[in-house]
Amino acid sequence: MKKKKKQPKPTSIYKDVKIDAKLIKNEEWLTTEEVLKHLNISRSTLFRLRKTHQIIDVKIGCSPMFPKSLLNKMLLLKSIRNFNKE
């Protein structure tokens, strides 16, 4: 019998992001379609980002909703990290 190799746990880029309760109250929540347009990505890319915990979503009913301010912070953090690598 073959042993399954353990997959490394995905690391979230949100460990550096602080969430303020006041911001959540006034948060603009995006649907999947709105996120696809906002980030200019495909549905499969969004699914992969959700699966690897690189993007935050909250299920409301059966629909995932995405906080716009955290998506913008994610983009900013990724661009800073890419800039620092160069």
C-alpha positions in Angstrom: 0.0 0.0 0.0 1.4 3.4 -1.0 1.5 6.2 1.5 0.1 9.5 0.5 2.5 12.3 0.5 1.4 15.1 2.8 0.7 18.3 0.9 2.3 21.4 2.4 -0.3 23.7 3.9 -0.9 26.8 1.8 0.3 30.0 3.4 -2.1 32.9 3.5 -0.9 36.3 2.5 -3.4 37.8 4.9 -1.3 37.1 8.0 0.0 40.7 7.8 -3.4 42.2 7.3 -5.2 43.7 10.3 -9.0 43.6 10.2 -10.9 46.4 11.8 -14.4 45.7 13.0 -15.5 49.2 11.9 -14.3 48.5 8.4 -16.3 45.3 8.1 -19.5 47.2 9.0 -19.1 49.5 6.1 -17.5 47.0 3.8 -18.4 46.7 0.2 -19.0 43.0 -0.6 -18.4 41.6 -4.1 -20.0 38.6 -5.8 -17.9 36.1 -7.7 -18.7 37.9 -11.0 -17.7 41.3 -9.6 -14.4 39.8 -8.3 -13.6 38.4 -11.7 -14.1 41.8 -13.3 -12.4 43.7 -10.5 -9.2 41.5 -10.5 -9.4 40.7 -14.2 -9.0 36.9 -13.6 -10.7 33.8 -14.8 -13.1 31.7 -12.7 -10.5 28.9 -12.4 -7.9 31.3 -11.1 -10.4 32.6 -8.5 -11.2 29.0 -7.5 -7.5 28.2 -7.1 -6.9 31.3 -5.0 -9.8 30.3 -2.7 -8.7 26.7 -2.5 -5.1 27.7 -1.5 -6.4 30.3 1.0 -4.8 33.2 -0.8 -8.1 35.1 -1.0 -10.7 35.6 1.7 -14.3 34.8 1.1 -17.4 34.5 3.3 -20.3 32.2 2.3 -23.6 34.0 2.6 -26.2 31.3 1.9 -24.6 29.3 -0.8 -22.8 32.2 -2.5 -19.3 33.3 -1.7 -18.9 37.0 -1.0 -15.6 38.8 -1.1 -14.6 42.0 0.9 -13.4 44.6 -1.6 -11.0 46.3 0.7 -9.2 43.1 1.5 -8.9 42.2 -2.1 -7.3 45.6 -2.7 -4.9 45.0 0.2 -4.1 41.6 -1.3 -3.2 43.2 -4.6 -1.1 45.9 -2.9 0.8 43.3 -0.8 1.5 41.1 -3.8 2.8 44.0 -5.9 5.0 45.2 -3.0 6.5 41.7 -2.6 7.0 41.4 -6.4 8.7 44.8 -6.4 11.0 43.8 -3.5 12.1 40.6 -5.3 13.5 42.6 -8.2 
